């Protein structure tokens, strides 16, 4: 017996691209190199992509010829590559329910796939009876994740430094991420109270959540001790959380930075981009020197005798200070600011600098960057 699924090529490709974001180039579990197709008694088709930490599922708008329960696997890369080469058109997936062989019939020919039984395809399910269930505005979650996820590292040994922390407490929703050299914390008002929770998302899935939820209105969060689900009408993201206690990021935010530089965000970002070109390629050291309402930004490569110096007008009335930073870290911090003016506050050349937006914003963003030693 064969089941036929009729679907728009663009619809199927869009849903497969969405769920493929979680698939690694080389998975620990071989079945995770494939897409899982599932048909239920309600004539609904779902496609799933997975890695060992979790999975993404999307509903596909289509017509199915017979009522049945069927699941099977198709090689993910092969299917995606084949669909990308087709123009938009109706296509038919013809599945042999005994052998799982799949024919993809299009206007000018047929693709044949060796489908496989899906019985060993492992998925993360979030269905603990004691789980916390919350409805929230999708844009609230997207905005918070996007403000901080750039500051996560890529440290497999220390997963906390490759994560996004999310906390709901009282009437505030807080997001934080750090790689030990830089950190961002974003806090906004919320109506989630009385729901209080905290969770630690791997940065990989945090980025995917922010991307896939774009355009959605309301989402549902299902939170257990070890996993989280993010659900919309057409998508579900189930993923394991990083276990443990997130470091107390609030404790490292300095309270006594009294040397404050206010300046144009565009001017300092542009000057930093230009002077960074001349910085040493290994140290990537950029030096800031604030003095008499001017900020001098310099990059130098002593080995090759190349250097660049720029000055921009700022608001600064304290004693002179000179401090060094990694150019790419400082650029990342400043490019997070979306207001016309930015504030940089210092205390000493060896202590953390705080970078914050000046003016009205939807929430409170605090960016921290650790300095580098400057050898004069």
C-alpha positions in Angstrom: 0.0 0.0 0.0 1.2 3.5 -0.9 0.3 6.8 0.7 0.5 10.0 -1.3 1.2 13.4 0.1 0.5 16.4 -2.2 2.3 19.6 -1.1 3.7 22.8 -2.4 7.5 22.6 -3.0 8.0 25.9 -1.2 5.9 25.0 1.7 7.8 21.7 2.3 11.2 23.3 1.7 10.5 26.2 4.2 9.4 23.8 6.9 12.4 21.5 6.3 14.8 24.4 6.4 13.3 25.5 9.7 13.7 22.1 11.5 17.1 21.5 9.9 18.6 24.4 11.9 19.1 22.0 14.8 20.8 19.2 12.7 24.6 19.0 13.1 26.8 18.3 10.1 27.8 15.1 11.9 25.5 13.7 14.5 26.3 11.3 17.4 23.1 9.5 16.6 23.0 8.4 12.9 19.2 8.8 12.7 19.6 12.5 13.5 21.1 13.0 10.0 17.6 12.4 8.7 14.2 14.2 8.8 11.5 12.4 10.6 8.1 12.5 8.8 5.0 11.7 10.8 1.4 11.3 9.6 -1.4 10.9 12.2 -5.0 9.9 12.0 -6.1 13.5 11.6 -4.3 13.7 8.2 -1.6 16.0 9.7 2.0 15.8 8.5 4.8 16.9 10.8 8.5 17.0 10.0 11.2 16.9 12.7 14.9 17.6 12.9 17.0 16.7 15.9 20.3 16.5 17.6 21.2 14.7 20.9 20.0 17.7 22.9 16.6 18.2 21.4 14.4 18.6 18.3 12.3 21.0 16.3 9.0 20.0 14.7 6.9 21.8 12.2 3.4 21.2 10.7 3.3 21.0 6.9 0.2 22.2 5.0 -0.6 19.4 2.6 -3.2 16.9 1.4 -2.8 13.2 2.4 -4.5 10.5 0.4 -5.3 8.0 3.2 -6.1 8.1 6.9 -3.2 6.3 8.6 -0.5 6.5 11.2 2.9 6.4 9.6 6.4 7.6 10.4 9.6 7.3 8.4 13.0 8.9 7.9 14.6 10.5 4.8 18.2 11.7 4.5 18.1 15.4 5.4 20.9 16.7 3.1 19.8 14.7 0.1 16.2 15.9 0.4 17.1 19.5 1.0 19.5 19.6 -1.9 17.0 18.0 -4.2 14.2 20.4 -3.3 16.4 23.5 -3.7 16.9 22.7 -7.4 13.2 22.5 -8.1 11.1 25.6 -9.1 7.9 26.2 -7.2 5.2 23.6 -8.1 2.9 21.0 -6.5 4.9 17.8 -5.7 3.8 14.4 -4.6 5.5 12.2 -2.0 4.6 8.6 -2.6 5.5 6.4 0.4 5.4 2.6 0.4 4.3 1.8 4.0 6.0 -1.6 4.0 9.5 -0.7 2.7 9.4 3.0 3.4 10.7 3.7 -0.1 9.8 7.3 -1.1 9.2 8.7 -4.6 9.1 12.5 -5.0 7.2 13.2 -8.1 7.6 16.6 -9.8 6.6 18.1 -13.1 9.7 16.9 -15.0 10.6 13.6 -13.2 11.0 11.6 -10.1 13.4 11.5 -7.1 13.7 8.2 -5.4 14.8 8.1 -1.7 15.6 5.0 0.4 13.4 5.8 3.4 13.9 4.1 6.7 12.0 2.9 9.7 11.9 5.6 12.4 11.6 3.3 15.5 15.1 4.3 16.8 14.7 8.0 16.2 15.1 9.6 19.6 13.3 12.8 20.6 13.1 15.0 23.7 9.5 15.2 25.0 8.4 17.9 27.5 5.4 16.4 29.3 6.2 16.4 33.0 2.9 16.8 34.9 4.6 19.3 37.3 5.9 21.5 34.4 5.3 25.2 34.4 3.2 26.4 31.5 3.3 30.1 30.4 1.9 32.1 27.6 3.9 35.2 26.5 4.5 37.6 23.7 6.9 36.1 21.2 8.6 39.5 20.6 9.4 39.8 24.3 11.4 36.6 24.1 13.0 37.3 20.8 14.2 40.8 21.8 15.7 39.6 25.1 17.6 36.7 23.4 18.9 39.0 20.6 20.2 41.5 23.1 22.5 39.1 24.8 23.3 35.9 22.8 26.2 37.5 20.9 28.1 37.5 24.3 28.0 33.8 24.8 31.2 31.9 24.2 31.9 28.5 22.5 33.3 26.6 25.4 32.3 22.9 25.6 34.1 22.4 28.8 32.2 25.3 30.5 28.7 25.2 29.1 27.6 28.0 31.3 29.8 30.3 29.1 28.0 29.0 26.0 24.5 29.7 27.2 21.7 32.3 27.6 20.2 32.7 31.1 16.5 33.7 31.3 14.9 34.6 34.6 11.3 35.7 35.4 11.0 37.2 38.9 8.4 39.5 40.3 7.5 41.8 37.4 10.8 41.6 35.5 12.2 39.3 32.8 16.0 39.2 32.7 18.3 37.8 30.0 22.1 37.4 30.5 25.0 35.9 28.6 28.8 35.9 29.1 32.0 34.5 27.7 34.0 35.6 30.8 35.6 38.6 28.9 32.3 40.3 28.0 28.8 40.1 29.4 25.4 41.5 28.6 22.3 41.7 30.8 18.9 42.9 29.6 16.0 43.5 31.9 12.4 44.4 30.9 9.0 44.7 32.5 6.7 41.8 32.1 3.2 40.6 33.0 4.3 37.0 33.6 3.9 37.3 37.4 3.1 35.2 39.4 5.1 32.8 37.3 8.7 32.7 38.5 11.3 30.6 36.7 14.9 30.5 35.6 16.4 28.5 32.8 19.8 28.1 31.0 19.5 27.6 27.3 22.4 26.4 25.1 23.2 29.4 22.9 22.7 27.3 19.8 19.0 26.8 20.5 18.6 30.3 21.9 19.6 31.7 18.5 17.3 29.3 16.7 14.4 30.2 18.9 14.9 33.9 18.2 15.0 33.2 14.4 12.1 30.8 14.2 9.7 32.8 16.4 10.0 35.9 14.1 6.5 36.9 13.0 4.7 34.9 15.7 2.3 36.7 18.1 1.9 34.5 21.2 4.0 31.5 22.3 3.7 28.9 24.9 6.6 28.0 27.2 6.6 24.6 28.9 9.4 24.4 31.5 10.5 21.3 33.5 13.6 20.8 35.6 15.7 19.5 32.7 14.0 20.7 29.5 11.9 23.4 27.9 9.4 23.5 25.0 8.6 26.6 23.0 5.4 26.1 21.0 3.4 28.1 18.4 0.5 27.0 16.3 2.8 25.4 13.7 6.1 24.8 15.4 7.4 23.1 18.5 11.0 23.4 19.9 11.9 20.9 22.6 15.4 21.1 24.1 17.4 20.0 27.1 18.5 22.8 29.5 22.0 23.2 30.8 21.8 21.9 34.4 23.3 23.8 37.3 23.3 27.3 38.8 24.1 30.2 36.6 26.9 32.4 37.9 25.8 35.5 39.8 26.3 37.9 37.0 24.8 40.8 39.0 27.7 40.6 41.5 30.3 41.4 38.8 28.6 44.6 37.6 30.6 47.4 39.2 28.8 50.0 41.2 31.5 52.7 41.5 32.5 53.6 38.0 32.7 57.4 38.3 34.6 58.2 35.1 31.8 58.5 32.5 32.2 59.1 28.8 29.1 60.0 26.7 29.4 60.1 23.0 27.8 59.4 19.6 27.3 55.7 19.1 27.9 55.9 15.4 31.1 58.0 15.8 32.8 55.7 18.3 31.8 52.6 16.4 33.1 54.0 13.1 36.3 55.2 14.6 36.9 51.9 16.3 36.4 50.0 13.0 39.0 52.1 11.3 41.6 52.1 14.0 41.2 48.3 14.6 42.6 47.7 11.1 46.0 48.8 12.4 46.0 46.9 15.7 48.3 44.0 16.2 46.7 40.9 14.7 47.5 38.8 17.7 46.6 41.0 20.7 44.0 43.1 18.8 44.6 45.8 21.4 42.8 49.1 21.1 43.6 51.9 23.5 41.0 54.5 24.6 42.2 57.7 26.3 39.6 60.2 27.7 40.8 63.7 28.4 39.3 67.2 28.2 36.1 66.3 26.4 37.9 64.3 23.8 38.3 60.5 23.4 41.4 59.3 21.6 41.1 55.8 20.0 44.3 54.3 18.8 45.5 51.0 17.3 49.2 50.1 16.9 51.2 47.2 15.6 54.7 47.6 17.0 56.1 44.7 15.0 55.2 46.2 11.7 55.3 49.9 12.8 51.7 50.5 11.7 49.4 52.7 13.7 46.2 54.8 13.6 44.8 57.5 15.9 41.4 59.1 15.9 39.8 61.6 18.2 36.1 62.2 18.7 34.3 64.8 20.8 32.7 63.4 24.0 31.1 64.6 27.2 33.8 63.9 29.9 34.9 66.1 32.8 36.8 63.7 35.1 40.5 63.2 35.4 42.3 61.6 32.3 42.1 57.8 32.0 43.7 55.4 29.6 42.4 51.9 29.1 42.9 49.0 26.6 40.4 46.5 25.1 40.4 43.7 22.6 39.1 45.5 19.5 36.6 42.8 18.4 35.1 42.5 21.9 34.7 46.3 22.2 33.1 46.5 18.7 30.6 43.7 19.7 29.7 45.6 22.9 29.2 48.9 21.1 27.3 47.5 18.2 24.7 46.1 20.7 23.7 49.7 21.5 20.7 50.9 19.4 20.5 54.5 20.8 22.1 57.5 19.2 24.3 58.1 22.2 26.2 55.6 24.4 27.8 55.8 27.8 31.0 54.2 28.8 31.9 54.2 32.5 35.3 53.4 34.1 36.9 53.4 37.5 40.5 52.2 36.9 42.4 50.8 33.9 42.4 47.3 35.4 38.7 47.1 36.2 35.6 46.4 34.2 34.0 49.0 31.9 30.2 49.3 31.7 28.6 50.3 28.4 24.9 51.4 28.4 22.5 53.2 26.0 21.7 56.8 26.7 18.0 57.7 26.2 14.7 55.9 26.2 14.7 52.1 25.5 12.2 49.3 25.9 14.3 47.7 28.6 17.5 48.1 30.6 20.6 46.9 28.8 24.0 46.6 30.6 27.1 45.5 28.8 30.3 44.8 30.6 33.8 44.3 29.1 37.1 43.4 30.9 40.1 45.5 29.9 43.5 44.5 28.7 46.9 45.5 30.1 48.4 48.4 28.3 52.2 48.5 28.3 53.2 52.2 28.0 
